[in-house]
Amino acid sequence: MNDEQRFLREALELARANIRTGGRPFGAVVVRDGEVIAAGVNEIHVSHDPTAHAEMVAIRAASRRFASPDLAGCAVYASGHPCPMCMAAMRMAGVARVAYAYSNADGAPFGLSTAAIYDELARPRSEQSMSIAHVPARLDGLAGPSDLYAEWARAAAARR
């Protein structure tokens, strides 16, 4: 068995164990240099947090372990096709590779597919079901369109 199969099987075992605790069949591991550095399962059933997907839980654990949001060089192995939120988080963290064992098509008959969300996000904003609007607002004393961001840049530079 190659490493990719081994890591996917680990994610699948986590998913299977999660079913036994009343959770959804999702598990994920974060790997760097051939070593599992973090793992997670879907925790929505215990946390009631809609973002507590297996991949998000594993990413959060990896980031805590490294005390950094930068997961460059890491791979994520997931039991199921990651949703758009998880994919975005992995991209923002710099994850280099994602592999998953079960596709959205595999999950669809069981209500476990996120294909509809991917389809929705591919539509123009005006055709999406959620209203998304840019509404410029500013704090007193911050008049320019990027003053809040400029304040952050100054504070970050001062901490260096």
C-alpha positions in Angstrom: 0.0 0.0 0.0 1.4 3.4 -0.9 1.5 6.4 1.4 -1.5 8.1 -0.3 -3.7 4.9 0.3 -2.4 4.7 3.8 -3.4 8.3 4.6 -6.7 8.0 2.9 -7.4 4.8 4.9 -6.5 6.7 8.1 -9.1 9.4 7.2 -11.6 6.7 6.4 -11.0 5.0 9.8 -11.6 8.3 11.5 -14.8 8.7 9.6 -16.0 5.3 10.5 -15.2 5.9 14.2 -17.1 9.1 14.0 -20.2 7.3 12.8 -20.1 5.3 16.1 -20.3 8.5 18.1 -23.3 9.8 16.2 -21.3 11.9 13.8 -21.2 12.2 10.0 -18.8 9.9 8.0 -16.0 12.4 7.6 -12.4 12.3 8.7 -9.3 14.0 7.6 -5.6 14.0 8.2 -2.9 16.7 7.5 0.4 15.3 6.4 3.8 16.9 6.1 7.0 15.1 5.0 5.2 11.7 5.2 4.0 12.2 8.8 0.5 12.8 10.0 0.7 16.1 12.0 -3.0 16.5 12.7 -6.3 14.8 12.3 -10.0 15.7 12.6 -13.5 14.4 12.3 -16.7 16.2 11.6 -17.8 17.6 14.9 -21.0 19.3 14.0 -23.0 16.8 16.1 -21.2 17.8 19.3 -20.3 21.4 18.7 -23.3 22.6 16.7 -20.8 24.6 14.7 -21.6 24.4 11.0 -17.9 24.9 10.2 -16.7 22.0 12.3 -16.0 19.8 9.2 -13.2 17.2 9.5 -10.9 19.2 7.3 -11.4 22.4 9.2 -10.8 20.6 12.5 -7.6 19.0 11.2 -6.4 22.4 9.7 -7.0 24.1 13.0 -5.1 21.4 14.9 -2.2 21.6 12.5 -2.1 25.4 12.7 -2.1 25.2 16.5 0.7 22.6 16.4 2.9 24.9 14.2 1.7 28.1 15.9 1.1 29.4 12.4 -1.6 29.6 9.8 0.9 28.6 7.1 0.6 25.0 6.1 2.7 25.2 3.0 4.1 21.8 2.1 1.2 20.0 3.8 -1.3 17.6 2.2 -4.8 16.9 3.4 -6.3 13.4 3.0 -10.1 13.4 3.5 -12.7 10.6 3.5 -15.1 12.7 1.3 -15.0 15.4 -1.3 -14.2 18.6 0.7 -16.8 21.3 0.5 -16.1 24.8 -0.9 -15.5 26.2 2.7 -12.9 23.5 3.4 -11.2 23.9 0.0 -11.0 27.7 0.5 -9.5 27.2 4.0 -6.9 24.8 2.6 -6.0 27.2 -0.1 -5.7 30.1 2.3 -3.4 27.9 4.5 -1.2 27.1 1.6 -2.0 23.3 1.6 -0.1 21.9 -1.5 -2.3 18.8 -2.2 -5.7 17.4 -1.4 -6.9 13.9 -2.0 -10.2 12.3 -1.0 -11.7 8.8 -1.1 -15.4 9.4 -1.7 -16.7 11.7 -4.4 -19.8 14.0 -4.3 -21.5 11.5 -6.6 -20.8 8.8 -4.0 -22.4 10.9 -1.2 -25.4 12.3 -3.2 -27.7 9.3 -2.5 -27.2 9.8 1.2 -27.5 13.6 1.3 -23.7 14.0 1.8 -22.9 15.9 -1.4 -21.8 19.5 -1.6 -22.1 19.6 -5.4 -25.1 21.9 -5.3 -23.0 24.5 -3.3 -20.2 24.3 -5.9 -22.8 24.8 -8.6 -24.3 27.8 -6.8 -20.9 29.5 -6.2 -20.2 29.1 -9.9 -23.2 31.3 -10.8 -23.0 35.1 -11.0 -23.7 36.7 -7.6 -27.0 38.1 -9.0 -28.2 34.6 -9.6 -27.2 33.1 -6.2 -29.7 32.4 -3.5 -27.7 34.4 -0.8 -27.6 38.2 -1.1 -24.1 39.4 -1.2 -23.5 43.2 -1.2 -20.6 45.6 -0.8 -21.8 48.3 1.6 -19.1 50.8 2.3 -19.0 51.8 6.0 -16.3 53.6 7.9 -15.5 54.3 11.6 -15.2 57.8 12.8 -11.7 59.1 12.2 -11.1 56.6 9.4 -12.2 58.5 6.3 -10.3 56.8 3.5 -11.5 53.6 1.8 -8.4 51.7 3.1 -7.7 53.5 6.4 -8.6 50.4 8.5 -6.2 48.3 6.5 -3.5 50.9 6.6 -3.9 51.0 10.4 -3.5 47.2 10.5 -0.4 47.4 8.3 1.2 50.0 10.6 0.4 47.9 13.7 1.8 44.8 12.1 5.0 46.6 11.1 5.4 48.0 14.6 5.2 44.4 16.0 8.1 43.2 13.8 
